[in-house]
Amino acid sequence: MDEVQRRLAHIHIRSSECKGCRYCVEICPKRVYEMTTVYNELGYRVPQASHEEECIVCRRCETACPDLAIYVKRMGVRFNRRNLSVVDASYQR
């Protein structure tokens, strides 16, 4: 079976913990994050993962976040090249 394994990520942002420092926006090599115009309960603007599909799971954002408000989960999906359907969404490396 001709399959390609592609690594994806799911990014969790706890907006209630975020203080809007923008470290995640600045440190991400793939420009996954953007600041929103949304304010959290503390009155800070929070980021969102606008380009989550570009994430390479380097976890620099997790390390840089002083409030531990970001968690990046590695997801694995295998695609069949012939019909581009999802073969096994539970695959994890």
PyMOL Python script that loads the backbone (N, CA, C, O; Angstrom):
from pymol import cmd

cmd.read_pdbstr("""\
ATOM      1  N   MET A   1       0.846  -1.180   0.000  1.00  0.00           N
ATOM      2  CA  MET A   1       0.000   0.000   0.000  1.00  0.00           C
ATOM      3  C   MET A   1       0.892   1.243   0.000  1.00  0.00           C
ATOM      4  O   MET A   1       1.794   1.358   0.829  1.00  0.00           O
ATOM      5  N   ASP A   2       0.651   2.138  -0.892  1.00  0.00           N
ATOM      6  CA  ASP A   2       1.461   3.340  -1.043  1.00  0.00           C
ATOM      7  C   ASP A   2       0.907   4.440  -0.133  1.00  0.00           C
ATOM      8  O   ASP A   2      -0.103   5.064  -0.458  1.00  0.00           O
ATOM      9  N   GLU A   3       1.564   4.678   1.004  1.00  0.00           N
ATOM     10  CA  GLU A   3       1.070   5.647   1.986  1.00  0.00           C
ATOM     11  C   GLU A   3       2.125   6.689   2.303  1.00  0.00           C
ATOM     12  O   GLU A   3       3.322   6.414   2.224  1.00  0.00           O
ATOM     13  N   VAL A   4       1.689   7.863   2.656  1.00  0.00           N
ATOM     14  CA  VAL A   4       2.560   8.934   3.101  1.00  0.00           C
ATOM     15  C   VAL A   4       2.158   9.257   4.528  1.00  0.00           C
ATOM     16  O   VAL A   4       0.973   9.432   4.810  1.00  0.00           O
ATOM     17  N   GLN A   5       3.117   9.340   5.424  1.00  0.00           N
ATOM     18  CA  GLN A   5       2.826   9.704   6.800  1.00  0.00           C
ATOM     19  C   GLN A   5       3.111  11.183   6.973  1.00  0.00           C
ATOM     20  O   GLN A   5       4.190  11.667   6.630  1.00  0.00           O
ATOM     21  N   ARG A   6       2.136  11.889   7.505  1.00  0.00           N
ATOM     22  CA  ARG A   6       2.297  13.329   7.682  1.00  0.00           C
ATOM     23  C   ARG A   6       2.086  13.664   9.146  1.00  0.00           C
ATOM     24  O   ARG A   6       1.106  13.236   9.755  1.00  0.00           O
ATOM     25  N   ARG A   7       2.989  14.414   9.696  1.00  0.00           N
ATOM     26  CA  ARG A   7       2.912  14.807  11.097  1.00  0.00           C
ATOM     27  C   ARG A   7       2.124  16.108  11.203  1.00  0.00           C
ATOM     28  O   ARG A   7       2.429  17.089  10.525  1.00  0.00           O
ATOM     29  N   LEU A   8       1.125  16.104  12.046  1.00  0.00           N
ATOM     30  CA  LEU A   8       0.308  17.287  12.288  1.00  0.00           C
ATOM     31  C   LEU A   8       0.304  17.587  13.775  1.00  0.00           C
ATOM     32  O   LEU A   8       0.746  16.771  14.584  1.00  0.00           O
ATOM     33  N   ALA A   9      -0.191  18.747  14.128  1.00  0.00           N
ATOM     34  CA  ALA A   9      -0.247  19.132  15.537  1.00  0.00           C
ATOM     35  C   ALA A   9      -1.612  19.677  15.883  1.00  0.00           C
ATOM     36  O   ALA A   9      -2.328  20.219  15.040  1.00  0.00           O
ATOM     37  N   HIS A  10      -1.950  19.516  17.145  1.00  0.00           N
ATOM     38  CA  HIS A  10      -3.139  20.184  17.672  1.00  0.00           C
ATOM     39  C   HIS A  10      -2.638  21.094  18.786  1.00  0.00           C
ATOM     40  O   HIS A  10      -2.010  20.637  19.741  1.00  0.00           O
ATOM     41  N   ILE A  11      -2.923  22.384  18.655  1.00  0.00           N
ATOM     42  CA  ILE A  11      -2.413  23.376  19.591  1.00  0.00           C
ATOM     43  C   ILE A  11      -3.515  23.794  20.554  1.00  0.00           C
ATOM     44  O   ILE A  11      -4.589  24.228  20.138  1.00  0.00           O
ATOM     45  N   HIS A  12      -3.234  23.659  21.843  1.00  0.00           N
ATOM     46  CA  HIS A  12      -4.165  24.056  22.886  1.00  0.00           C
ATOM     47  C   HIS A  12      -3.664  25.365  23.500  1.00  0.00           C
ATOM     48  O   HIS A  12      -2.527  25.436  23.965  1.00  0.00           O
ATOM     49  N   ILE A  13      -4.500  26.389  23.503  1.00  0.00           N
ATOM     50  CA  ILE A  13      -4.155  27.653  24.145  1.00  0.00           C
ATOM     51  C   ILE A  13      -5.167  27.912  25.251  1.00  0.00           C
ATOM     52  O   ILE A  13      -6.367  28.033  25.001  1.00  0.00           O
ATOM     53  N   ARG A  14      -4.667  27.995  26.473  1.00  0.00           N
ATOM     54  CA  ARG A  14      -5.547  28.314  27.606  1.00  0.00           C
ATOM     55  C   ARG A  14      -5.599  29.835  27.706  1.00  0.00           C
ATOM     56  O   ARG A  14      -4.760  30.458  28.356  1.00  0.00           O
ATOM     57  N   SER A  15      -6.575  30.407  27.066  1.00  0.00           N
ATOM     58  CA  SER A  15      -6.659  31.873  26.992  1.00  0.00           C
ATOM     59  C   SER A  15      -6.849  32.512  28.360  1.00  0.00           C
ATOM     60  O   SER A  15      -6.469  33.666  28.562  1.00  0.00           O
ATOM     61  N   SER A  16      -7.427  31.782  29.293  1.00  0.00           N
ATOM     62  CA  SER A  16      -7.618  32.341  30.635  1.00  0.00           C
ATOM     63  C   SER A  16      -6.293  32.535  31.376  1.00  0.00           C
ATOM     64  O   SER A  16      -6.227  33.316  32.325  1.00  0.00           O
ATOM     65  N   GLU A  17      -5.238  31.831  30.952  1.00  0.00           N
ATOM     66  CA  GLU A  17      -3.926  31.938  31.587  1.00  0.00           C
ATOM     67  C   GLU A  17      -2.991  32.896  30.852  1.00  0.00           C
ATOM     68  O   GLU A  17      -1.975  33.315  31.408  1.00  0.00           O
ATOM     69  N   CYS A  18      -3.319  33.240  29.624  1.00  0.00           N
ATOM     70  CA  CYS A  18      -2.442  34.045  28.764  1.00  0.00           C
ATOM     71  C   CYS A  18      -2.403  35.508  29.214  1.00  0.00           C
ATOM     72  O   CYS A  18      -3.423  36.088  29.588  1.00  0.00           O
ATOM     73  N   LYS A  19      -1.195  36.090  29.167  1.00  0.00           N
ATOM     74  CA  LYS A  19      -1.037  37.502  29.507  1.00  0.00           C
ATOM     75  C   LYS A  19      -0.642  38.340  28.288  1.00  0.00           C
ATOM     76  O   LYS A  19      -0.207  39.483  28.428  1.00  0.00           O
ATOM     77  N   GLY A  20      -0.797  37.761  27.093  1.00  0.00           N
ATOM     78  CA  GLY A  20      -0.590  38.520  25.865  1.00  0.00           C
ATOM     79  C   GLY A  20       0.822  38.986  25.602  1.00  0.00           C
ATOM     80  O   GLY A  20       1.017  40.048  25.010  1.00  0.00           O
ATOM     81  N   CYS A  21       1.808  38.228  26.022  1.00  0.00           N
ATOM     82  CA  CYS A  21       3.208  38.650  25.868  1.00  0.00           C
ATOM     83  C   CYS A  21       3.709  38.580  24.427  1.00  0.00           C
ATOM     84  O   CYS A  21       4.704  39.221  24.088  1.00  0.00           O
ATOM     85  N   ARG A  22       3.038  37.817  23.584  1.00  0.00           N
ATOM     86  CA  ARG A  22       3.387  37.656  22.168  1.00  0.00           C
ATOM     87  C   ARG A  22       4.647  36.809  21.935  1.00  0.00           C
ATOM     88  O   ARG A  22       5.123  36.734  20.802  1.00  0.00           O
ATOM     89  N   TYR A  23       5.185  36.187  22.951  1.00  0.00           N
ATOM     90  CA  TYR A  23       6.385  35.368  22.760  1.00  0.00           C
ATOM     91  C   TYR A  23       6.128  34.253  21.743  1.00  0.00           C
ATOM     92  O   TYR A  23       6.983  33.973  20.903  1.00  0.00           O
ATOM     93  N   CYS A  24       4.971  33.626  21.815  1.00  0.00           N
ATOM     94  CA  CYS A  24       4.651  32.537  20.882  1.00  0.00           C
ATOM     95  C   CYS A  24       4.597  33.049  19.450  1.00  0.00           C
ATOM     96  O   CYS A  24       5.048  32.367  18.529  1.00  0.00           O
ATOM     97  N   VAL A  25       4.056  34.229  19.258  1.00  0.00           N
ATOM     98  CA  VAL A  25       3.952  34.826  17.927  1.00  0.00           C
ATOM     99  C   VAL A  25       5.345  35.107  17.369  1.00  0.00           C
ATOM    100  O   VAL A  25       5.611  34.855  16.194  1.00  0.00           O
ATOM    101  N   GLU A  26       6.220  35.621  18.204  1.00  0.00           N
ATOM    102  CA  GLU A  26       7.561  36.011  17.758  1.00  0.00           C
ATOM    103  C   GLU A  26       8.512  34.838  17.568  1.00  0.00           C
ATOM    104  O   GLU A  26       9.365  34.880  16.680  1.00  0.00           O
ATOM    105  N   ILE A  27       8.386  33.791  18.383  1.00  0.00           N
ATOM    106  CA  ILE A  27       9.362  32.708  18.345  1.00  0.00           C
ATOM    107  C   ILE A  27       9.039  31.614  17.340  1.00  0.00           C
ATOM    108  O   ILE A  27       9.927  30.844  16.972  1.00  0.00           O
ATOM    109  N   CYS A  28       7.810  31.523  16.890  1.00  0.00           N
ATOM    110  CA  CYS A  28       7.398  30.444  15.988  1.00  0.00           C
ATOM    111  C   CYS A  28       8.068  30.578  14.625  1.00  0.00           C
ATOM    112  O   CYS A  28       7.885  31.592  13.953  1.00  0.00           O
ATOM    113  N   PRO A  29       8.848  29.565  14.199  1.00  0.00           N
ATOM    114  CA  PRO A  29       9.535  29.655  12.910  1.00  0.00           C
ATOM    115  C   PRO A  29       8.593  29.534  11.713  1.00  0.00           C
ATOM    116  O   PRO A  29       8.964  29.901  10.598  1.00  0.00           O
ATOM    117  N   LYS A  30       7.401  29.031  11.926  1.00  0.00           N
ATOM    118  CA  LYS A  30       6.441  28.839  10.834  1.00  0.00           C
ATOM    119  C   LYS A  30       5.297  29.856  10.855  1.00  0.00           C
ATOM    120  O   LYS A  30       4.372  29.762  10.049  1.00  0.00           O
ATOM    121  N   ARG A  31       5.353  30.816  11.763  1.00  0.00           N
ATOM    122  CA  ARG A  31       4.327  31.872  11.851  1.00  0.00           C
ATOM    123  C   ARG A  31       2.922  31.293  12.014  1.00  0.00           C
ATOM    124  O   ARG A  31       1.983  31.694  11.327  1.00  0.00           O
ATOM    125  N   VAL A  32       2.805  30.351  12.932  1.00  0.00           N
ATOM    126  CA  VAL A  32       1.529  29.682  13.194  1.00  0.00           C
ATOM    127  C   VAL A  32       0.558  30.601  13.935  1.00  0.00           C
ATOM    128  O   VAL A  32      -0.652  30.534  13.715  1.00  0.00           O
ATOM    129  N   TYR A  33       1.083  31.454  14.807  1.00  0.00           N
ATOM    130  CA  TYR A  33       0.237  32.265  15.691  1.00  0.00           C
ATOM    131  C   TYR A  33       0.008  33.684  15.179  1.00  0.00           C
ATOM    132  O   TYR A  33       0.846  34.272  14.495  1.00  0.00           O
ATOM    133  N   GLU A  34      -1.156  34.204  15.538  1.00  0.00           N
ATOM    134  CA  GLU A  34      -1.494  35.612  15.306  1.00  0.00           C
ATOM    135  C   GLU A  34      -2.219  36.114  16.549  1.00  0.00           C
ATOM    136  O   GLU A  34      -2.919  35.359  17.225  1.00  0.00           O
ATOM    137  N   MET A  35      -2.041  37.386  16.835  1.00  0.00           N
ATOM    138  CA  MET A  35      -2.781  37.975  17.950  1.00  0.00           C
ATOM    139  C   MET A  35      -4.200  38.287  17.481  1.00  0.00           C
ATOM    140  O   MET A  35      -4.416  38.698  16.340  1.00  0.00           O
ATOM    141  N   THR A  36      -5.141  38.089  18.365  1.00  0.00           N
ATOM    142  CA  THR A  36      -6.540  38.378  18.043  1.00  0.00           C
ATOM    143  C   THR A  36      -6.931  39.721  18.649  1.00  0.00           C
ATOM    144  O   THR A  36      -6.136  40.363  19.336  1.00  0.00           O
ATOM    145  N   THR A  37      -8.131  40.121  18.394  1.00  0.00           N
ATOM    146  CA  THR A  37      -8.677  41.328  19.027  1.00  0.00           C
ATOM    147  C   THR A  37      -9.541  40.956  20.221  1.00  0.00           C
ATOM    148  O   THR A  37     -10.230  41.800  20.795  1.00  0.00           O
ATOM    149  N   VAL A  38      -9.494  39.673  20.586  1.00  0.00           N
ATOM    150  CA  VAL A  38     -10.271  39.147  21.710  1.00  0.00           C
ATOM    151  C   VAL A  38      -9.479  39.342  22.998  1.00  0.00           C
ATOM    152  O   VAL A  38      -8.273  39.097  23.035  1.00  0.00           O
ATOM    153  N   TYR A  39     -10.155  39.778  24.043  1.00  0.00           N
ATOM    154  CA  TYR A  39      -9.533  39.953  25.356  1.00  0.00           C
ATOM    155  C   TYR A  39     -10.019  38.861  26.303  1.00  0.00           C
ATOM    156  O   TYR A  39     -11.195  38.497  26.295  1.00  0.00           O
ATOM    157  N   ASN A  40      -9.105  38.345  27.115  1.00  0.00           N
ATOM    158  CA  ASN A  40      -9.498  37.337  28.094  1.00  0.00           C
ATOM    159  C   ASN A  40     -10.016  38.000  29.369  1.00  0.00           C
ATOM    160  O   ASN A  40     -10.144  39.223  29.436  1.00  0.00           O
ATOM    161  N   GLU A  41     -10.307  37.192  30.363  1.00  0.00           N
ATOM    162  CA  GLU A  41     -10.864  37.696  31.627  1.00  0.00           C
ATOM    163  C   GLU A  41      -9.921  38.644  32.357  1.00  0.00           C
ATOM    164  O   GLU A  41     -10.356  39.475  33.154  1.00  0.00           O
ATOM    165  N   LEU A  42      -8.614  38.512  32.077  1.00  0.00           N
ATOM    166  CA  LEU A  42      -7.616  39.359  32.731  1.00  0.00           C
ATOM    167  C   LEU A  42      -7.408  40.680  31.986  1.00  0.00           C
ATOM    168  O   LEU A  42      -6.700  41.562  32.472  1.00  0.00           O
ATOM    169  N   GLY A  43      -8.023  40.816  30.809  1.00  0.00           N
ATOM    170  CA  GLY A  43      -7.909  42.037  30.035  1.00  0.00           C
ATOM    171  C   GLY A  43      -6.777  42.044  29.033  1.00  0.00           C
ATOM    172  O   GLY A  43      -6.415  43.102  28.518  1.00  0.00           O
ATOM    173  N   TYR A  44      -6.205  40.873  28.743  1.00  0.00           N
ATOM    174  CA  TYR A  44      -5.105  40.767  27.786  1.00  0.00           C
ATOM    175  C   TYR A  44      -5.594  40.227  26.451  1.00  0.00           C
ATOM    176  O   TYR A  44      -6.492  39.386  26.402  1.00  0.00           O
ATOM    177  N   ARG A  45      -4.993  40.719  25.364  1.00  0.00           N
ATOM    178  CA  ARG A  45      -5.272  40.139  24.053  1.00  0.00           C
ATOM    179  C   ARG A  45      -4.602  38.782  23.974  1.00  0.00           C
ATOM    180  O   ARG A  45      -3.477  38.612  24.443  1.00  0.00           O
ATOM    181  N   VAL A  46      -5.280  37.826  23.388  1.00  0.00           N
ATOM    182  CA  VAL A  46      -4.756  36.461  23.334  1.00  0.00           C
ATOM    183  C   VAL A  46      -4.441  36.057  21.891  1.00  0.00           C
ATOM    184  O   VAL A  46      -5.066  36.548  20.950  1.00  0.00           O
ATOM    185  N   PRO A  47      -3.463  35.156  21.727  1.00  0.00           N
ATOM    186  CA  PRO A  47      -3.131  34.671  20.385  1.00  0.00           C
ATOM    187  C   PRO A  47      -4.071  33.546  19.964  1.00  0.00           C
ATOM    188  O   PRO A  47      -4.798  32.980  20.780  1.00  0.00           O
ATOM    189  N   GLN A  48      -4.036  33.243  18.690  1.00  0.00           N
ATOM    190  CA  GLN A  48      -4.719  32.056  18.197  1.00  0.00           C
ATOM    191  C   GLN A  48      -3.803  31.374  17.194  1.00  0.00           C
ATOM    192  O   GLN A  48      -2.961  32.017  16.567  1.00  0.00           O
ATOM    193  N   ALA A  49      -3.975  30.074  17.051  1.00  0.00           N
ATOM    194  CA  ALA A  49      -3.188  29.303  16.093  1.00  0.00           C
ATOM    195  C   ALA A  49      -3.891  29.380  14.743  1.00  0.00           C
ATOM    196  O   ALA A  49      -4.636  28.471  14.376  1.00  0.00           O
ATOM    197  N   SER A  50      -3.658  30.450  14.014  1.00  0.00           N
ATOM    198  CA  SER A  50      -4.336  30.691  12.737  1.00  0.00           C
ATOM    199  C   SER A  50      -3.867  29.747  11.633  1.00  0.00           C
ATOM    200  O   SER A  50      -4.600  29.476  10.682  1.00  0.00           O
ATOM    201  N   HIS A  51      -2.647  29.253  11.768  1.00  0.00           N
ATOM    202  CA  HIS A  51      -2.071  28.395  10.730  1.00  0.00           C
ATOM    203  C   HIS A  51      -1.554  27.107  11.368  1.00  0.00           C
ATOM    204  O   HIS A  51      -0.395  26.734  11.185  1.00  0.00           O
ATOM    205  N   GLU A  52      -2.410  26.444  12.104  1.00  0.00           N
ATOM    206  CA  GLU A  52      -2.047  25.232  12.829  1.00  0.00           C
ATOM    207  C   GLU A  52      -1.495  24.139  11.909  1.00  0.00           C
ATOM    208  O   GLU A  52      -0.656  23.340  12.326  1.00  0.00           O
ATOM    209  N   GLU A  53      -1.959  24.106  10.674  1.00  0.00           N
ATOM    210  CA  GLU A  53      -1.499  23.087   9.724  1.00  0.00           C
ATOM    211  C   GLU A  53      -0.029  23.251   9.367  1.00  0.00           C
ATOM    212  O   GLU A  53       0.576  22.318   8.839  1.00  0.00           O
ATOM    213  N   GLU A  54       0.563  24.412   9.641  1.00  0.00           N
ATOM    214  CA  GLU A  54       1.969  24.665   9.352  1.00  0.00           C
ATOM    215  C   GLU A  54       2.902  24.252  10.496  1.00  0.00           C
ATOM    216  O   GLU A  54       4.122  24.244  10.332  1.00  0.00           O
ATOM    217  N   CYS A  55       2.336  23.915  11.630  1.00  0.00           N
ATOM    218  CA  CYS A  55       3.127  23.594  12.828  1.00  0.00           C
ATOM    219  C   CYS A  55       4.036  22.393  12.579  1.00  0.00           C
ATOM    220  O   CYS A  55       3.603  21.379  12.032  1.00  0.00           O
ATOM    221  N   ILE A  56       5.302  22.515  12.986  1.00  0.00           N
ATOM    222  CA  ILE A  56       6.274  21.428  12.851  1.00  0.00           C
ATOM    223  C   ILE A  56       6.558  20.773  14.199  1.00  0.00           C
ATOM    224  O   ILE A  56       7.478  19.963  14.312  1.00  0.00           O
ATOM    225  N   VAL A  57       5.794  21.109  15.199  1.00  0.00           N
ATOM    226  CA  VAL A  57       5.885  20.542  16.552  1.00  0.00           C
ATOM    227  C   VAL A  57       7.271  20.731  17.158  1.00  0.00           C
ATOM    228  O   VAL A  57       7.802  19.826  17.801  1.00  0.00           O
ATOM    229  N   CYS A  58       7.851  21.904  16.954  1.00  0.00           N
ATOM    230  CA  CYS A  58       9.152  22.203  17.568  1.00  0.00           C
ATOM    231  C   CYS A  58       8.986  22.556  19.044  1.00  0.00           C
ATOM    232  O   CYS A  58       9.937  22.464  19.821  1.00  0.00           O
ATOM    233  N   ARG A  59       7.798  22.952  19.418  1.00  0.00           N
ATOM    234  CA  ARG A  59       7.413  23.288  20.793  1.00  0.00           C
ATOM    235  C   ARG A  59       8.169  24.492  21.364  1.00  0.00           C
ATOM    236  O   ARG A  59       8.267  24.638  22.582  1.00  0.00           O
ATOM    237  N   ARG A  60       8.696  25.341  20.508  1.00  0.00           N
ATOM    238  CA  ARG A  60       9.340  26.568  20.989  1.00  0.00           C
ATOM    239  C   ARG A  60       8.332  27.452  21.711  1.00  0.00           C
ATOM    240  O   ARG A  60       8.668  28.117  22.691  1.00  0.00           O
ATOM    241  N   CYS A  61       7.100  27.457  21.223  1.00  0.00           N
ATOM    242  CA  CYS A  61       6.054  28.275  21.842  1.00  0.00           C
ATOM    243  C   CYS A  61       5.766  27.812  23.269  1.00  0.00           C
ATOM    244  O   CYS A  61       5.569  28.633  24.166  1.00  0.00           O
ATOM    245  N   GLU A  62       5.744  26.501  23.473  1.00  0.00           N
ATOM    246  CA  GLU A  62       5.534  25.955  24.825  1.00  0.00           C
ATOM    247  C   GLU A  62       6.644  26.414  25.763  1.00  0.00           C
ATOM    248  O   GLU A  62       6.391  26.842  26.890  1.00  0.00           O
ATOM    249  N   THR A  63       7.864  26.318  25.282  1.00  0.00           N
ATOM    250  CA  THR A  63       9.026  26.673  26.092  1.00  0.00           C
ATOM    251  C   THR A  63       9.069  28.163  26.390  1.00  0.00           C
ATOM    252  O   THR A  63       9.445  28.567  27.491  1.00  0.00           O
ATOM    253  N   ALA A  64       8.688  28.976  25.421  1.00  0.00           N
ATOM    254  CA  ALA A  64       8.767  30.430  25.577  1.00  0.00           C
ATOM    255  C   ALA A  64       7.642  31.008  26.428  1.00  0.00           C
ATOM    256  O   ALA A  64       7.797  32.087  26.999  1.00  0.00           O
ATOM    257  N   CYS A  65       6.533  30.323  26.523  1.00  0.00           N
ATOM    258  CA  CYS A  65       5.367  30.861  27.235  1.00  0.00           C
ATOM    259  C   CYS A  65       5.617  30.916  28.743  1.00  0.00           C
ATOM    260  O   CYS A  65       5.727  29.869  29.382  1.00  0.00           O
ATOM    261  N   PRO A  66       5.709  32.110  29.322  1.00  0.00           N
ATOM    262  CA  PRO A  66       5.974  32.221  30.759  1.00  0.00           C
ATOM    263  C   PRO A  66       4.777  31.821  31.623  1.00  0.00           C
ATOM    264  O   PRO A  66       4.928  31.593  32.823  1.00  0.00           O
ATOM    265  N   ASP A  67       3.601  31.738  31.024  1.00  0.00           N
ATOM    266  CA  ASP A  67       2.389  31.395  31.770  1.00  0.00           C
ATOM    267  C   ASP A  67       1.945  29.961  31.563  1.00  0.00           C
ATOM    268  O   ASP A  67       0.907  29.554  32.084  1.00  0.00           O
ATOM    269  N   LEU A  68       2.719  29.185  30.808  1.00  0.00           N
ATOM    270  CA  LEU A  68       2.388  27.787  30.509  1.00  0.00           C
ATOM    271  C   LEU A  68       0.981  27.661  29.943  1.00  0.00           C
ATOM    272  O   LEU A  68       0.234  26.747  30.294  1.00  0.00           O
ATOM    273  N   ALA A  69       0.633  28.589  29.067  1.00  0.00           N
ATOM    274  CA  ALA A  69      -0.717  28.642  28.509  1.00  0.00           C
ATOM    275  C   ALA A  69      -0.838  27.899  27.181  1.00  0.00           C
ATOM    276  O   ALA A  69      -1.929  27.828  26.616  1.00  0.00           O
ATOM    277  N   ILE A  70       0.266  27.342  26.674  1.00  0.00           N
ATOM    278  CA  ILE A  70       0.244  26.658  25.380  1.00  0.00           C
ATOM    279  C   ILE A  70       0.717  25.223  25.538  1.00  0.00           C
ATOM    280  O   ILE A  70       1.707  24.941  26.214  1.00  0.00           O
ATOM    281  N   TYR A  71      -0.024  24.317  24.890  1.00  0.00           N
ATOM    282  CA  TYR A  71       0.368  22.911  24.833  1.00  0.00           C
ATOM    283  C   TYR A  71       0.202  22.440  23.393  1.00  0.00           C
ATOM    284  O   TYR A  71      -0.860  22.612  22.794  1.00  0.00           O
ATOM    285  N   VAL A  72       1.259  21.846  22.843  1.00  0.00           N
ATOM    286  CA  VAL A  72       1.223  21.344  21.468  1.00  0.00           C
ATOM    287  C   VAL A  72       1.216  19.825  21.516  1.00  0.00           C
ATOM    288  O   VAL A  72       2.118  19.201  22.074  1.00  0.00           O
ATOM    289  N   LYS A  73       0.188  19.247  20.924  1.00  0.00           N
ATOM    290  CA  LYS A  73       0.069  17.788  20.885  1.00  0.00           C
ATOM    291  C   LYS A  73       0.372  17.305  19.475  1.00  0.00           C
ATOM    292  O   LYS A  73      -0.199  17.787  18.497  1.00  0.00           O
ATOM    293  N   ARG A  74       1.269  16.357  19.394  1.00  0.00           N
ATOM    294  CA  ARG A  74       1.625  15.768  18.101  1.00  0.00           C
ATOM    295  C   ARG A  74       0.522  14.800  17.677  1.00  0.00           C
ATOM    296  O   ARG A  74       0.128  13.912  18.434  1.00  0.00           O
ATOM    297  N   MET A  75       0.039  14.990  16.465  1.00  0.00           N
ATOM    298  CA  MET A  75      -1.000  14.119  15.919  1.00  0.00           C
ATOM    299  C   MET A  75      -0.422  13.414  14.705  1.00  0.00           C
ATOM    300  O   MET A  75       0.420  13.974  14.002  1.00  0.00           O
ATOM    301  N   GLY A  76      -0.861  12.204  14.458  1.00  0.00           N
ATOM    302  CA  GLY A  76      -0.387  11.481  13.292  1.00  0.00           C
ATOM    303  C   GLY A  76      -1.556  11.039  12.429  1.00  0.00           C
ATOM    304  O   GLY A  76      -2.558  10.526  12.927  1.00  0.00           O
ATOM    305  N   VAL A  77      -1.413  11.241  11.155  1.00  0.00           N
ATOM    306  CA  VAL A  77      -2.433  10.822  10.201  1.00  0.00           C
ATOM    307  C   VAL A  77      -1.722  10.205   9.009  1.00  0.00           C
ATOM    308  O   VAL A  77      -0.722  10.736   8.526  1.00  0.00           O
ATOM    309  N   ARG A  78      -2.241   9.089   8.543  1.00  0.00           N
ATOM    310  CA  ARG A  78      -1.667   8.459   7.359  1.00  0.00           C
ATOM    311  C   ARG A  78      -2.651   8.616   6.207  1.00  0.00           C
ATOM    312  O   ARG A  78      -3.845   8.352   6.351  1.00  0.00           O
ATOM    313  N   PHE A  79      -2.139   9.043   5.080  1.00  0.00           N
ATOM    314  CA  PHE A  79      -2.970   9.236   3.902  1.00  0.00           C
ATOM    315  C   PHE A  79      -2.605   8.216   2.835  1.00  0.00           C
ATOM    316  O   PHE A  79      -1.431   7.906   2.633  1.00  0.00           O
ATOM    317  N   ASN A  80      -3.604   7.707   2.164  1.00  0.00           N
ATOM    318  CA  ASN A  80      -3.397   6.822   1.032  1.00  0.00           C
ATOM    319  C   ASN A  80      -3.218   7.708  -0.200  1.00  0.00           C
ATOM    320  O   ASN A  80      -4.101   8.511  -0.500  1.00  0.00           O
ATOM    321  N   ARG A  81      -2.120   7.587  -0.911  1.00  0.00           N
ATOM    322  CA  ARG A  81      -1.841   8.449  -2.070  1.00  0.00           C
ATOM    323  C   ARG A  81      -2.830   8.242  -3.212  1.00  0.00           C
ATOM    324  O   ARG A  81      -3.098   9.174  -3.970  1.00  0.00           O
ATOM    325  N   ARG A  82      -3.361   7.066  -3.344  1.00  0.00           N
ATOM    326  CA  ARG A  82      -4.238   6.780  -4.481  1.00  0.00           C
ATOM    327  C   ARG A  82      -5.551   7.539  -4.421  1.00  0.00           C
ATOM    328  O   ARG A  82      -6.005   8.067  -5.436  1.00  0.00           O
ATOM    329  N   ASN A  83      -6.162   7.602  -3.263  1.00  0.00           N
ATOM    330  CA  ASN A  83      -7.456   8.289  -3.185  1.00  0.00           C
ATOM    331  C   ASN A  83      -7.489   9.409  -2.146  1.00  0.00           C
ATOM    332  O   ASN A  83      -8.541  10.006  -1.921  1.00  0.00           O
ATOM    333  N   LEU A  84      -6.354   9.701  -1.512  1.00  0.00           N
ATOM    334  CA  LEU A  84      -6.205  10.786  -0.547  1.00  0.00           C
ATOM    335  C   LEU A  84      -7.215  10.730   0.599  1.00  0.00           C
ATOM    336  O   LEU A  84      -7.595  11.764   1.150  1.00  0.00           O
ATOM    337  N   SER A  85      -7.639   9.540   0.947  1.00  0.00           N
ATOM    338  CA  SER A  85      -8.540   9.402   2.090  1.00  0.00           C
ATOM    339  C   SER A  85      -7.723   9.084   3.338  1.00  0.00           C
ATOM    340  O   SER A  85      -6.612   8.563   3.246  1.00  0.00           O
ATOM    341  N   VAL A  86      -8.271   9.398   4.488  1.00  0.00           N
ATOM    342  CA  VAL A  86      -7.591   9.110   5.743  1.00  0.00           C
ATOM    343  C   VAL A  86      -7.640   7.606   5.972  1.00  0.00           C
ATOM    344  O   VAL A  86      -8.712   7.001   5.957  1.00  0.00           O
ATOM    345  N   VAL A  87      -6.480   7.010   6.184  1.00  0.00           N
ATOM    346  CA  VAL A  87      -6.400   5.568   6.379  1.00  0.00           C
ATOM    347  C   VAL A  87      -6.493   5.230   7.852  1.00  0.00           C
ATOM    348  O   VAL A  87      -7.246   4.333   8.230  1.00  0.00           O
ATOM    349  N   ASP A  88      -5.736   5.934   8.699  1.00  0.00           N
ATOM    350  CA  ASP A  88      -5.716   5.626  10.114  1.00  0.00           C
ATOM    351  C   ASP A  88      -5.456   6.893  10.898  1.00  0.00           C
ATOM    352  O   ASP A  88      -4.308   7.324  11.006  1.00  0.00           O
ATOM    353  N   ALA A  89      -6.489   7.497  11.445  1.00  0.00           N
ATOM    354  CA  ALA A  89      -6.348   8.759  12.168  1.00  0.00           C
ATOM    355  C   ALA A  89      -5.750   8.561  13.552  1.00  0.00           C
ATOM    356  O   ALA A  89      -5.387   9.541  14.202  1.00  0.00           O
ATOM    357  N   SER A  90      -5.637   7.344  14.015  1.00  0.00           N
ATOM    358  CA  SER A  90      -5.104   7.101  15.358  1.00  0.00           C
ATOM    359  C   SER A  90      -3.601   6.866  15.356  1.00  0.00           C
ATOM    360  O   SER A  90      -3.023   6.659  16.423  1.00  0.00           O
ATOM    361  N   TYR A  91      -2.956   6.889  14.216  1.00  0.00           N
ATOM    362  CA  TYR A  91      -1.520   6.670  14.131  1.00  0.00           C
ATOM    363  C   TYR A  91      -0.776   7.742  14.900  1.00  0.00           C
ATOM    364  O   TYR A  91      -1.013   8.935  14.711  1.00  0.00           O
ATOM    365  N   GLN A  92       0.138   7.305  15.780  1.00  0.00           N
ATOM    366  CA  GLN A  92       0.989   8.246  16.499  1.00  0.00           C
ATOM    367  C   GLN A  92       2.403   7.722  16.487  1.00  0.00           C
ATOM    368  O   GLN A  92       2.637   6.527  16.664  1.00  0.00           O
ATOM    369  N   ARG A  93       3.325   8.601  16.282  1.00  0.00           N
ATOM    370  CA  ARG A  93       4.727   8.207  16.224  1.00  0.00           C
ATOM    371  C   ARG A  93       5.329   8.181  17.586  1.00  0.00           C
ATOM    372  O   ARG A  93       6.511   7.869  17.733  1.00  0.00           O
TER     373      ARG A  93
END
""", "prot")
cmd.dss("prot")
cmd.show_as("cartoon", "prot")
cmd.util.cbc("prot")
cmd.orient("prot")
